[in-house]
Amino acid sequence: MLGSVDTLFGLKIVTSPEAYTVTPDAALARSPARARRRFASGKRKTLPLRRTPTAVRYGDCLIVHPDIYAKIRKELPQRVNFYDC
């Protein structure tokens, strides 16, 4: 599902709530180093997964998570016209 389309510095920005990276979170395990090592070696253990918002560039299109898009909009100076960048 894609959201709004905008432009910034010549790139089309498309927001998508599915734009995230999934990584195992071994920090919640009793022994985090051992849990990471076992996961990397292919042992079947259930680790909680962490979803981190991300941005991906495809040519002149930037697909971003809405949280990242909000940070971009907030951190841009107010005097700069967002649509003319």
Backbone as a chain_set.jsonl record, in Angstrom:
{"seq": "MLGSVDTLFGLKIVTSPEAYTVTPDAALARSPARARRRFASGKRKTLPLRRTPTAVRYGDCLIVHPDIYAKIRKELPQRVNFYDC", "coords": {"N": [[0.851, -1.162, 0.0], [0.715, 2.102, -0.96], [1.423, 5.471, -0.07], [1.245, 8.998, 0.043], [2.606, 11.004, -2.653], [5.443, 12.915, -3.204], [7.92, 15.462, -3.905], [11.421, 15.948, -3.481], [14.42, 17.528, -3.669], [14.652, 16.693, -6.33], [13.94, 14.03, -6.205], [11.335, 11.664, -6.223], [9.197, 11.195, -3.578], [7.744, 8.572, -1.958], [5.488, 7.44, 0.359], [5.23, 4.595, 2.424], [3.727, 2.296, 4.537], [4.775, -0.231, 4.757], [7.492, -0.08, 4.533], [10.022, -1.145, 6.046], [12.694, -2.667, 7.944], [13.287, -5.958, 8.951], [14.669, -7.416, 11.744], [16.191, -9.86, 13.871], [15.728, -9.637, 17.388], [17.854, -10.03, 19.756], [18.333, -8.988, 22.191], [16.44, -9.314, 24.152], [16.741, -11.848, 25.057], [17.953, -14.306, 27.455], [20.681, -14.764, 27.29], [22.133, -12.756, 25.282], [24.35, -12.723, 23.403], [24.845, -15.423, 22.914], [22.356, -16.138, 21.876], [22.313, -14.624, 19.485], [24.466, -15.833, 18.159], [23.568, -18.497, 17.887], [21.317, -18.055, 16.287], [22.542, -17.063, 13.959], [23.937, -19.312, 13.13], [21.956, -20.936, 12.27], [20.348, -22.393, 13.948], [17.212, -23.422, 15.142], [15.505, -21.25, 16.817], [13.161, -19.308, 18.594], [13.101, -15.996, 18.195], [12.264, -12.699, 19.148], [11.139, -10.375, 16.707], [12.35, -7.315, 15.419], [11.038, -4.446, 14.004], [12.253, -2.01, 11.982], [11.859, 1.245, 10.849], [12.569, 2.241, 7.49], [14.253, 3.541, 4.544], [14.237, 3.313, 1.013], [15.92, 3.588, -2.047], [14.994, 3.741, -5.401], [16.112, 4.307, -8.377], [14.951, 7.358, -9.429], [13.18, 7.531, -7.383], [12.147, 7.563, -4.009], [11.331, 5.475, -1.502], [9.797, 5.64, 1.509], [9.263, 5.116, 5.038], [6.365, 6.264, 6.809], [7.023, 7.463, 9.321], [9.69, 8.267, 9.007], [9.342, 10.039, 6.922], [7.867, 12.035, 8.202], [9.818, 13.008, 9.956], [11.642, 14.06, 8.12], [10.125, 16.132, 6.973], [9.782, 17.699, 9.272], [12.391, 18.464, 10.003], [13.336, 19.962, 7.903], [14.17, 23.294, 6.949], [11.861, 25.961, 7.572], [11.758, 28.073, 5.812], [12.439, 27.106, 3.336], [10.937, 26.154, 0.37], [9.209, 23.273, 0.197], [8.331, 21.944, -2.072], [9.778, 22.939, -4.2], [12.384, 22.086, -4.141]], "CA": [[0.0, 0.0, 0.0], [1.521, 3.299, -1.073], [0.765, 6.678, 0.413], [1.356, 10.224, -0.737], [3.77, 11.189, -3.513], [5.968, 14.263, -3.056], [9.26, 15.552, -4.464], [12.419, 16.609, -2.651], [15.731, 17.512, -4.316], [14.556, 15.941, -7.572], [13.509, 12.653, -5.961], [9.933, 11.457, -5.864], [9.089, 10.532, -2.277], [6.521, 7.791, -1.806], [5.409, 6.865, 1.704], [4.653, 3.267, 2.484], [3.852, 1.74, 5.89], [5.501, -1.503, 4.699], [8.92, 0.188, 4.36], [10.758, -1.382, 7.275], [13.626, -3.773, 7.944], [13.006, -6.891, 10.035], [15.869, -8.042, 12.286], [15.934, -10.527, 15.147], [16.114, -8.853, 18.559], [18.38, -10.954, 20.757], [18.531, -8.278, 23.453], [15.459, -9.77, 25.14], [17.088, -13.202, 25.488], [18.719, -14.393, 28.696], [22.076, -14.627, 26.883], [22.023, -12.17, 23.939], [25.427, -13.127, 22.497], [24.597, -16.812, 22.543], [21.166, -16.16, 21.021], [22.724, -14.152, 18.15], [25.326, -16.856, 17.563], [22.733, -19.64, 17.491], [20.475, -17.632, 15.17], [23.391, -16.953, 12.778], [24.345, -20.633, 12.681], [20.801, -21.621, 11.699], [19.586, -23.14, 14.954], [15.825, -22.974, 15.182], [15.058, -20.666, 18.076], [12.228, -18.228, 18.393], [13.559, -14.7, 18.666], [11.355, -11.625, 18.756], [11.615, -9.603, 15.566], [12.25, -5.867, 15.541], [10.77, -3.763, 12.728], [12.867, -0.694, 11.987], [11.502, 2.016, 9.652], [13.7, 2.429, 6.59], [14.026, 4.204, 3.261], [14.885, 2.606, -0.084], [15.932, 4.399, -3.268], [14.898, 3.049, -6.682], [16.25, 5.307, -9.431], [14.613, 8.702, -8.955], [12.079, 7.384, -6.425], [12.548, 7.235, -2.652], [10.217, 4.89, -0.764], [10.115, 5.843, 2.927], [8.237, 4.849, 6.044], [5.744, 7.54, 7.211], [7.739, 8.076, 10.44], [10.868, 8.933, 8.45], [8.833, 11.163, 6.142], [7.506, 13.09, 9.152], [11.062, 13.604, 10.438], [12.192, 14.869, 7.023], [9.317, 17.355, 6.9], [9.982, 18.497, 10.473], [13.751, 18.969, 10.089], [13.626, 20.918, 6.829], [13.885, 24.681, 7.352], [10.543, 26.435, 7.159], [11.888, 29.051, 4.734], [12.621, 26.404, 2.072], [9.691, 25.611, -0.197], [9.411, 21.83, 0.102], [8.002, 21.429, -3.392], [10.681, 23.475, -5.204], [13.758, 21.663, -3.876]], "C": [[0.907, 1.237, 0.0], [0.716, 4.512, -0.651], [0.988, 7.835, -0.528], [2.638, 10.244, -1.558], [4.173, 12.648, -3.432], [7.335, 14.289, -3.719], [10.155, 16.332, -3.513], [13.77, 16.43, -3.326], [15.725, 16.649, -5.576], [14.151, 14.494, -7.409], [12.027, 12.622, -5.643], [9.92, 10.69, -4.55], [7.723, 9.876, -2.188], [6.535, 7.196, -0.406], [4.712, 5.521, 1.65], [4.818, 2.714, 3.898], [4.587, 0.404, 5.911], [7.005, -1.322, 4.542], [9.619, 0.063, 5.711], [11.681, -2.58, 7.08], [13.319, -4.644, 9.151], [14.318, -7.548, 10.457], [15.525, -8.751, 13.582], [16.48, -9.699, 16.297], [16.546, -9.801, 19.67], [18.55, -10.292, 22.107], [17.567, -8.752, 24.54], [15.767, -11.169, 25.66], [17.899, -13.169, 26.777], [20.218, -14.209, 28.415], [22.101, -14.086, 25.452], [23.107, -12.617, 22.96], [25.222, -14.554, 22.014], [23.391, -16.915, 21.607], [21.507, -15.689, 19.608], [23.556, -15.202, 17.432], [24.508, -18.053, 17.084], [21.837, -19.284, 16.304], [21.289, -17.578, 13.877], [23.79, -18.319, 12.238], [23.174, -21.455, 12.154], [20.017, -22.46, 12.68], [18.187, -22.553, 15.037], [15.461, -22.528, 16.591], [14.117, -19.523, 17.749], [12.789, -16.964, 19.028], [12.525, -13.658, 18.276], [11.974, -10.807, 17.624], [11.372, -8.125, 15.786], [12.045, -5.281, 14.149], [11.27, -2.334, 12.829], [12.451, 0.055, 10.729], [12.743, 2.294, 8.804], [13.276, 3.19, 5.339], [14.83, 3.462, 2.198], [14.804, 3.485, -1.318], [15.934, 3.489, -4.491], [14.943, 4.105, -7.775], [15.984, 6.7, -8.895], [13.452, 8.688, -7.962], [12.638, 6.951, -5.072], [11.315, 6.736, -1.912], [10.583, 4.92, 0.707], [8.937, 5.453, 3.805], [7.643, 6.198, 6.473], [6.434, 8.223, 8.397], [8.968, 8.838, 9.955], [10.438, 10.161, 7.653], [8.466, 12.332, 7.056], [8.755, 13.78, 9.701], [11.695, 14.488, 9.371], [11.443, 16.194, 6.939], [9.576, 18.278, 8.084], [11.362, 19.158, 10.493], [14.124, 19.919, 8.963], [13.331, 22.338, 7.316], [12.543, 25.156, 6.791], [10.632, 27.402, 5.981], [12.075, 28.386, 3.365], [11.268, 25.865, 1.616], [9.929, 24.134, -0.477], [9.203, 21.321, -1.316], [8.96, 21.927, -4.48], [12.126, 23.044, -5.02], [14.331, 20.935, -5.075]], "O": [[1.764, 1.385, 0.871], [-0.498, 4.578, -0.844], [0.927, 7.68, -1.748], [3.625, 9.594, -1.213], [3.328, 13.531, -3.578], [7.863, 13.233, -4.065], [9.708, 17.253, -2.829], [14.216, 15.302, -3.532], [16.699, 15.949, -5.851], [14.029, 13.786, -8.408], [11.525, 13.453, -4.886], [10.566, 9.649, -4.429], [6.689, 10.529, -2.324], [7.492, 6.521, -0.027], [3.735, 5.335, 0.925], [5.937, 2.666, 4.41], [4.986, -0.055, 6.982], [7.73, -2.31, 4.428], [9.785, 1.05, 6.428], [11.484, -3.397, 6.181], [13.112, -4.133, 10.252], [15.001, -8.164, 9.639], [14.653, -8.293, 14.321], [17.564, -9.124, 16.198], [15.718, -10.309, 20.426], [18.881, -10.966, 23.083], [17.856, -8.602, 25.728], [15.125, -11.632, 26.603], [18.461, -12.137, 27.144], [20.933, -13.583, 29.198], [22.092, -14.869, 24.502], [22.807, -12.868, 21.793], [25.408, -14.85, 20.834], [23.408, -17.694, 20.654], [21.046, -16.283, 18.633], [23.374, -15.436, 16.237], [24.739, -18.563, 15.988], [21.621, -20.11, 15.417], [20.807, -17.99, 12.822], [23.966, -18.482, 11.03], [23.376, -22.557, 11.644], [19.101, -23.177, 12.278], [18.007, -21.335, 15.006], [15.147, -23.352, 17.45], [14.276, -18.851, 16.73], [12.931, -16.877, 20.247], [11.964, -13.726, 17.182], [13.183, -10.579, 17.595], [10.318, -7.726, 16.281], [12.796, -5.589, 13.223], [10.788, -1.546, 13.643], [12.669, -0.451, 9.629], [13.826, 2.549, 9.331], [12.093, 3.443, 5.115], [15.958, 3.035, 2.445], [13.756, 4.061, -1.611], [16.762, 2.586, -4.608], [13.927, 4.734, -8.072], [16.697, 7.178, -8.012], [12.817, 9.716, -7.73], [13.5, 6.075, -5.002], [10.361, 7.488, -1.716], [11.565, 4.301, 1.117], [7.783, 5.46, 3.377], [8.368, 7.193, 6.496], [6.432, 9.452, 8.472], [9.253, 9.933, 10.44], [11.095, 11.201, 7.704], [8.724, 13.488, 6.721], [8.758, 14.996, 9.892], [12.228, 15.552, 9.686], [12.059, 17.255, 6.845], [9.589, 19.499, 7.928], [11.493, 20.293, 10.951], [15.134, 20.617, 9.059], [12.346, 22.557, 8.021], [12.152, 24.795, 5.681], [9.67, 27.534, 5.225], [11.89, 29.039, 2.338], [10.554, 25.208, 2.375], [10.769, 23.789, -1.309], [9.845, 20.351, -1.718], [8.953, 21.384, -5.585], [13.014, 23.584, -5.68], [15.483, 20.501, -5.041]]}, "num_chains": 1, "name": "protein.A"}
